[in-house]
Amino acid sequence: MARQKAGLTPDERLHLSAPLLAALESHPAFGAASTVLLYHSLPDEVDTHAFVRKWWRAKRLLLPVVVGADLELREYKGEESMALGRFGIEEPVGKAFTDYGGIDLAVVPGVAFDRRGNRLGRGRGYYDRLLPSLPSTYKIGICFPFQLVEEVPAEPFDIRMDEVLTFPVSGR
């Protein structure tokens, strides 16, 4: 999986990201949401940078920030509110957003997903520790088509996505 993701050129990644983000944009859960947890993509993930810039004035967009062993959520307030954080990821500065019950939708990256909504992360457990705090939030995993696999190893305590969005297939 890592080789396939790393093998994408920046143009290929943008080309593959466009239909996924268009599908997210037209998704009923996104349309109904006022507060959305997104992520600022790494070079091997579905590219969310332009999407974040497009929607931040219309919706409250939260982005994760690595703080120690956990993710802290902060509101994106434009490009000038971003600073280079740990792991070379641009992260919003400012105070932590702690009203987890007010998050309507979480869009979650992963290394791989399966059709049952199981997610394989990068192995550091950041989302594993965050997702239990979002029990009533609708969770959409987003990935390139080759990242949707038959089965992802999962434990009973793992939080499943409500839906996995990929192109051309999606679902749970």
C-alpha positions as CSV (number, residue, x, y, z in Angstrom):
1,M,0.0,0.0,0.0
2,A,2.8,2.4,0.9
3,R,4.5,1.8,-2.4
4,Q,1.3,2.4,-4.4
5,K,0.7,5.6,-2.5
6,A,4.3,6.8,-2.8
7,G,4.2,5.9,-6.5
8,L,1.6,8.6,-7.3
9,T,2.9,11.7,-8.9
10,P,1.5,15.0,-7.5
11,D,-0.6,15.4,-10.7
12,E,-2.0,11.8,-10.3
13,R,-2.9,12.4,-6.7
14,L,-4.8,15.6,-7.6
15,H,-6.5,13.8,-10.4
16,L,-7.6,11.0,-8.2
17,S,-8.6,13.3,-5.3
18,A,-10.9,15.5,-7.4
19,P,-13.8,13.0,-7.8
20,L,-13.5,12.0,-4.2
21,L,-13.8,15.5,-3.0
22,A,-16.6,16.2,-5.4
23,A,-18.5,13.2,-4.0
24,L,-17.8,14.5,-0.4
25,E,-19.0,17.9,-1.4
26,S,-22.3,16.5,-2.7
27,H,-22.7,14.0,0.2
28,P,-25.9,14.7,2.3
29,A,-23.8,14.5,5.6
30,F,-21.5,17.2,4.4
31,G,-24.3,19.4,3.2
32,A,-26.1,19.1,6.5
33,A,-23.0,19.6,8.6
34,S,-22.0,22.9,10.1
35,T,-18.9,21.7,11.9
36,V,-16.6,19.3,10.0
37,L,-13.5,17.6,11.2
38,L,-11.2,17.3,8.2
39,Y,-7.4,16.8,7.8
40,H,-4.7,18.7,6.1
41,S,-3.3,16.0,3.8
42,L,0.1,14.5,3.7
43,P,1.8,14.0,0.3
44,D,0.5,10.4,0.0
45,E,-3.2,11.1,1.0
46,V,-6.3,12.3,-0.7
47,D,-5.3,16.0,-1.2
48,T,-7.6,18.1,0.9
49,H,-5.7,21.5,0.8
50,A,-7.9,23.2,-1.8
51,F,-11.0,21.7,-0.3
52,V,-10.2,23.2,3.1
53,R,-9.5,26.6,1.5
54,K,-12.8,26.4,-0.4
55,W,-15.1,25.6,2.5
56,W,-13.6,27.2,5.6
57,R,-15.8,30.3,5.3
58,A,-19.0,28.3,4.8
59,K,-18.5,25.7,7.5
60,R,-16.5,25.5,10.7
61,L,-13.6,23.3,9.7
62,L,-11.5,21.6,12.3
63,L,-8.1,20.2,11.6
64,P,-6.1,17.8,13.9
65,V,-2.9,19.0,15.5
66,V,-0.4,16.5,16.9
67,V,0.2,17.3,20.6
68,G,2.3,14.7,22.3
69,A,0.7,11.3,21.8
70,D,-2.7,12.8,20.9
71,L,-4.6,14.9,18.4
72,E,-5.9,18.2,19.4
73,L,-8.5,19.8,17.2
74,R,-8.3,23.4,16.1
75,E,-10.3,25.6,13.8
76,Y,-8.9,26.5,10.4
77,K,-9.2,30.2,9.9
78,G,-7.4,30.7,6.7
79,E,-3.9,30.0,5.4
80,E,-2.4,32.7,7.6
81,S,-3.5,30.7,10.7
82,M,-1.4,27.7,9.7
83,A,2.1,26.8,10.9
84,L,4.4,23.9,10.2
85,G,3.9,21.3,12.9
86,R,5.3,18.0,13.9
87,F,5.9,15.6,11.0
88,G,6.0,18.5,8.5
89,I,2.2,18.9,8.4
90,E,0.7,22.4,8.3
91,E,-1.5,22.7,11.3
92,P,-3.7,25.5,12.6
93,V,-2.6,27.6,15.5
94,G,-4.9,28.8,18.2
95,K,-6.9,27.3,21.0
96,A,-8.1,23.8,21.1
97,F,-11.6,23.0,20.1
98,T,-13.1,20.8,22.8
99,D,-16.9,20.6,22.0
100,Y,-16.6,17.2,20.4
101,G,-20.4,16.7,20.7
102,G,-20.8,19.7,18.3
103,I,-18.9,18.0,15.4
104,D,-21.4,16.9,12.8
105,L,-19.0,15.1,10.4
106,A,-15.5,13.6,10.6
107,V,-13.6,12.9,7.4
108,V,-10.8,10.5,8.3
109,P,-7.8,9.5,6.3
110,G,-6.2,6.0,6.5
111,V,-3.6,3.7,5.0
112,A,-6.4,1.3,4.1
113,F,-10.1,0.6,4.7
114,D,-12.4,-2.3,4.2
115,R,-16.1,-2.3,3.2
116,R,-17.2,-2.9,6.8
117,G,-15.7,0.5,7.7
118,N,-12.6,-0.8,9.4
119,R,-9.6,1.5,9.1
120,L,-5.9,0.9,9.2
121,G,-3.9,3.9,10.3
122,R,-0.2,4.7,10.2
123,G,0.4,2.9,13.5
124,R,0.7,5.7,16.0
125,G,-2.8,5.5,17.3
126,Y,-3.7,9.1,17.0
127,Y,-7.2,8.6,15.5
128,D,-7.7,5.4,17.6
129,R,-7.5,7.7,20.6
130,L,-9.6,10.5,19.1
131,L,-12.5,8.6,17.5
132,P,-14.0,7.2,20.7
133,S,-14.6,10.9,21.7
134,L,-16.9,11.3,18.7
135,P,-19.6,8.6,19.3
136,S,-22.4,10.6,17.7
137,T,-20.4,12.1,14.8
138,Y,-20.9,10.6,11.4
139,K,-17.6,9.3,10.2
140,I,-16.5,9.0,6.6
141,G,-13.2,7.4,5.7
142,I,-11.8,8.7,2.4
143,C,-9.3,6.9,0.3
144,F,-8.0,6.2,-3.2
145,P,-9.6,3.1,-4.8
146,F,-6.6,0.9,-4.3
147,Q,-6.8,1.6,-0.5
148,L,-10.2,-0.2,-0.2
149,V,-9.2,-3.8,0.5
150,E,-11.1,-7.0,1.4
151,E,-10.2,-6.9,5.0
152,V,-8.4,-4.7,7.5
153,P,-7.2,-6.2,10.8
154,A,-9.6,-4.8,13.5
155,E,-10.1,-5.2,17.2
156,P,-13.5,-5.1,18.9
157,F,-12.7,-1.7,20.4
158,D,-11.7,-0.1,17.0
159,I,-14.1,2.5,15.8
160,R,-15.6,1.8,12.4
161,M,-16.3,4.4,9.8
162,D,-20.0,4.9,9.1
163,E,-19.1,5.0,5.4
164,V,-16.0,4.7,3.2
165,L,-15.8,7.1,0.3
166,T,-13.7,6.2,-2.7
167,F,-14.0,6.3,-6.4
168,P,-15.7,4.8,-8.3
169,V,-17.2,2.6,-5.5
170,S,-18.3,3.7,-2.1
171,G,-20.2,2.4,0.8
172,R,-19.9,0.2,3.8
